[in-house]
Amino acid sequence: MNITIFHNSRCSKSRRTLELLNEKGFSPAIVEYLNHPPNAATIKSLLIKLDLKPLELMRPKETIFGELNLSDPGLSDDHLIDAMVEHPILIERPIVVVDEKAVIGRPPENIEALF
């Protein structure tokens, strides 16, 4: 079983999700996505695993979201994905991937669906 967490150590939900994984005896690969942003292909893969549209993976309360007018319904999925590549702070967190499935750890207990 391959487990990866897209993690932000400053986020309490992300820290708690990682703790839950560790409590279950897992040692996931940790991707500090703010320091190592995923590329467009990775984001597209995550969207498929999460069964989400790009806008659903974004944090609309982030300042940059409003500055870039990302709520504009005329924006393409590719445009939104490019915005997440350029500004990874826009990506909802944490994302836990187990093989071909993924969940957003908000709340952290969402990871139960993966096991």
Phi and psi in degrees as GROMACS dihedral restraints (atoms count N, CA, C in turn):
[ dihedral_restraints ]
;  ai    aj    ak    al  type     phi  dphi    fc
    3     4     5     6     1   -97.0    20    10
    4     5     6     7     1   124.1    20    10
    6     7     8     9     1  -123.2    20    10
    7     8     9    10     1   130.5    20    10
    9    10    11    12     1  -131.1    20    10
   10    11    12    13     1   140.0    20    10
   12    13    14    15     1  -120.7    20    10
   13    14    15    16     1   126.8    20    10
   15    16    17    18     1   -86.9    20    10
   16    17    18    19     1   108.5    20    10
   18    19    20    21     1  -121.3    20    10
   19    20    21    22     1   144.4    20    10
   21    22    23    24     1  -126.2    20    10
   22    23    24    25     1   107.9    20    10
   24    25    26    27     1   -64.5    20    10
   25    26    27    28     1   -15.9    20    10
   27    28    29    30     1   -84.7    20    10
   28    29    30    31     1    -7.3    20    10
   30    31    32    33     1   -97.9    20    10
   31    32    33    34     1   124.5    20    10
   33    34    35    36     1   -63.4    20    10
   34    35    36    37     1   -37.4    20    10
   36    37    38    39     1   -65.5    20    10
   37    38    39    40     1   -39.1    20    10
   39    40    41    42     1   -67.2    20    10
   40    41    42    43     1   -43.9    20    10
   42    43    44    45     1   -62.1    20    10
   43    44    45    46     1   -42.6    20    10
   45    46    47    48     1   -66.9    20    10
   46    47    48    49     1   -38.3    20    10
   48    49    50    51     1   -62.6    20    10
   49    50    51    52     1   -43.5    20    10
   51    52    53    54     1   -63.1    20    10
   52    53    54    55     1   -41.1    20    10
   54    55    56    57     1   -59.2    20    10
   55    56    57    58     1   -44.3    20    10
   57    58    59    60     1   -60.9    20    10
   58    59    60    61     1   -42.2    20    10
   60    61    62    63     1   -61.3    20    10
   61    62    63    64     1   -44.4    20    10
   63    64    65    66     1   -64.5    20    10
   64    65    66    67     1   -40.2    20    10
   66    67    68    69     1   -61.3    20    10
   67    68    69    70     1   -30.1    20    10
   69    70    71    72     1   -82.1    20    10
   70    71    72    73     1    -0.1    20    10
   72    73    74    75     1    89.6    20    10
   73    74    75    76     1    11.9    20    10
   75    76    77    78     1   -96.8    20    10
   76    77    78    79     1   145.9    20    10
   78    79    80    81     1  -120.9    20    10
   79    80    81    82     1    83.1    20    10
   81    82    83    84     1   -69.8    20    10
   82    83    84    85     1   155.5    20    10
   84    85    86    87     1   -69.4    20    10
   85    86    87    88     1   131.9    20    10
   87    88    89    90     1  -106.9    20    10
   88    89    90    91     1   122.0    20    10
   90    91    92    93     1  -108.3    20    10
   91    92    93    94     1   108.7    20    10
   93    94    95    96     1   -77.8    20    10
   94    95    96    97     1    86.6    20    10
   96    97    98    99     1   -67.1    20    10
   97    98    99   100     1   -19.2    20    10
   99   100   101   102     1   -73.8    20    10
  100   101   102   103     1   -31.0    20    10
  102   103   104   105     1   -88.3    20    10
  103   104   105   106     1   -28.1    20    10
  105   106   107   108     1  -131.9    20    10
  106   107   108   109     1    75.4    20    10
  108   109   110   111     1   -60.0    20    10
  109   110   111   112     1   139.7    20    10
  111   112   113   114     1   -69.0    20    10
  112   113   114   115     1   149.9    20    10
  114   115   116   117     1   -84.1    20    10
  115   116   117   118     1   176.9    20    10
  117   118   119   120     1   -60.3    20    10
  118   119   120   121     1   -40.1    20    10
  120   121   122   123     1   -63.6    20    10
  121   122   123   124     1   -39.8    20    10
  123   124   125   126     1   -66.2    20    10
  124   125   126   127     1   -42.9    20    10
  126   127   128   129     1   -63.2    20    10
  127   128   129   130     1   -42.4    20    10
  129   130   131   132     1   -61.0    20    10
  130   131   132   133     1   -41.0    20    10
  132   133   134   135     1   -63.3    20    10
  133   134   135   136     1   -42.7    20    10
  135   136   137   138     1   -62.3    20    10
  136   137   138   139     1   -42.2    20    10
  138   139   140   141     1   -60.0    20    10
  139   140   141   142     1   -40.5    20    10
  141   142   143   144     1   -64.5    20    10
  142   143   144   145     1   -47.2    20    10
  144   145   146   147     1   -64.2    20    10
  145   146   147   148     1   -34.0    20    10
  147   148   149   150     1   -84.5    20    10
  148   149   150   151     1   -15.9    20    10
  150   151   152   153     1    57.6    20    10
  151   152   153   154     1    49.9    20    10
  153   154   155   156     1  -126.1    20    10
  154   155   156   157     1   157.7    20    10
  156   157   158   159     1   -86.8    20    10
  157   158   159   160     1   156.4    20    10
  159   160   161   162     1   -53.0    20    10
  160   161   162   163     1   -42.8    20    10
  162   163   164   165     1   -61.4    20    10
  163   164   165   166     1   -31.3    20    10
  165   166   167   168     1   -73.3    20    10
  166   167   168   169     1   -15.1    20    10
  168   169   170   171     1   -94.9    20    10
  169   170   171   172     1    -0.7    20    10
  171   172   173   174     1   -99.8    20    10
  172   173   174   175     1   155.0    20    10
  174   175   176   177     1   -98.3    20    10
  175   176   177   178     1    96.5    20    10
  177   178   179   180     1   -68.3    20    10
  178   179   180   181     1   -14.6    20    10
  180   181   182   183     1   -84.8    20    10
  181   182   183   184     1    -7.0    20    10
  183   184   185   186     1   -68.5    20    10
  184   185   186   187     1   138.9    20    10
  186   187   188   189     1   -54.9    20    10
  187   188   189   190     1   -43.1    20    10
  189   190   191   192     1   -63.6    20    10
  190   191   192   193     1   -27.5    20    10
  192   193   194   195     1   -59.3    20    10
  193   194   195   196     1   -48.1    20    10
  195   196   197   198     1   -70.0    20    10
  196   197   198   199     1   -39.8    20    10
  198   199   200   201     1   -60.9    20    10
  199   200   201   202     1   -35.0    20    10
  201   202   203   204     1   -91.9    20    10
  202   203   204   205     1     2.2    20    10
  204   205   206   207     1    52.7    20    10
  205   206   207   208     1    47.2    20    10
  207   208   209   210     1   -75.8    20    10
  208   209   210   211     1    -6.5    20    10
  210   211   212   213     1   -83.6    20    10
  211   212   213   214     1    -3.3    20    10
  213   214   215   216     1   -60.2    20    10
  214   215   216   217     1   116.2    20    10
  216   217   218   219     1   -64.3    20    10
  217   218   219   220     1   -13.3    20    10
  219   220   221   222     1   -82.4    20    10
  220   221   222   223     1    -6.2    20    10
  222   223   224   225     1   -75.6    20    10
  223   224   225   226     1   140.1    20    10
  225   226   227   228     1   -78.5    20    10
  226   227   228   229     1   160.8    20    10
  228   229   230   231     1   -58.2    20    10
  229   230   231   232     1   -41.8    20    10
  231   232   233   234     1   -61.3    20    10
  232   233   234   235     1   -37.9    20    10
  234   235   236   237     1   -63.0    20    10
  235   236   237   238     1   -43.7    20    10
  237   238   239   240     1   -66.6    20    10
  238   239   240   241     1   -40.1    20    10
  240   241   242   243     1   -63.8    20    10
  241   242   243   244     1   -43.4    20    10
  243   244   245   246     1   -60.0    20    10
  244   245   246   247     1   -37.9    20    10
  246   247   248   249     1   -63.6    20    10
  247   248   249   250     1   -39.0    20    10
  249   250   251   252     1   -69.1    20    10
  250   251   252   253     1   -34.6    20    10
  252   253   254   255     1   -64.9    20    10
  253   254   255   256     1   -45.2    20    10
  255   256   257   258     1   -71.1    20    10
  256   257   258   259     1   -35.4    20    10
  258   259   260   261     1  -131.2    20    10
  259   260   261   262     1    78.4    20    10
  261   262   263   264     1   -61.6    20    10
  262   263   264   265     1   -15.8    20    10
  264   265   266   267     1   -60.5    20    10
  265   266   267   268     1   -19.9    20    10
  267   268   269   270     1   -72.8    20    10
  268   269   270   271     1   -18.4    20    10
  270   271   272   273     1   -78.3    20    10
  271   272   273   274     1   129.2    20    10
  273   274   275   276     1   -61.2    20    10
  274   275   276   277     1   149.7    20    10
  276   277   278   279     1  -141.5    20    10
  277   278   279   280     1   160.1    20    10
  279   280   281   282     1   -81.1    20    10
  280   281   282   283     1   157.6    20    10
  282   283   284   285     1  -112.3    20    10
  283   284   285   286     1   126.3    20    10
  285   286   287   288     1  -112.0    20    10
  286   287   288   289     1   128.2    20    10
  288   289   290   291     1  -116.4    20    10
  289   290   291   292     1   127.8    20    10
  291   292   293   294     1  -124.0    20    10
  292   293   294   295     1   107.8    20    10
  294   295   296   297     1    54.5    20    10
  295   296   297   298     1  -112.9    20    10
  297   298   299   300     1  -102.8    20    10
  298   299   300   301     1    12.9    20    10
  300   301   302   303     1  -119.0    20    10
  301   302   303   304     1   154.9    20    10
  303   304   305   306     1  -151.5    20    10
  304   305   306   307     1   154.5    20    10
  306   307   308   309     1  -142.1    20    10
  307   308   309   310     1   159.2    20    10
  309   310   311   312     1   -93.5    20    10
  310   311   312   313     1   128.5    20    10
  312   313   314   315     1   -81.4    20    10
  313   314   315   316     1    53.1    20    10
  315   316   317   318     1  -133.0    20    10
  316   317   318   319     1    96.5    20    10
  318   319   320   321     1   -77.8    20    10
  319   320   321   322     1   164.3    20    10
  321   322   323   324     1   -54.3    20    10
  322   323   324   325     1   -30.2    20    10
  324   325   326   327     1   -65.1    20    10
  325   326   327   328     1   -11.6    20    10
  327   328   329   330     1   -56.3    20    10
  328   329   330   331     1   -24.7    20    10
  330   331   332   333     1   -64.9    20    10
  331   332   333   334     1   -19.4    20    10
  333   334   335   336     1   -56.6    20    10
  334   335   336   337     1   -30.3    20    10
  336   337   338   339     1   -65.8    20    10
  337   338   339   340     1   -16.4    20    10
  339   340   341   342     1   -87.7    20    10
  340   341   342   343     1   -12.6    20    10
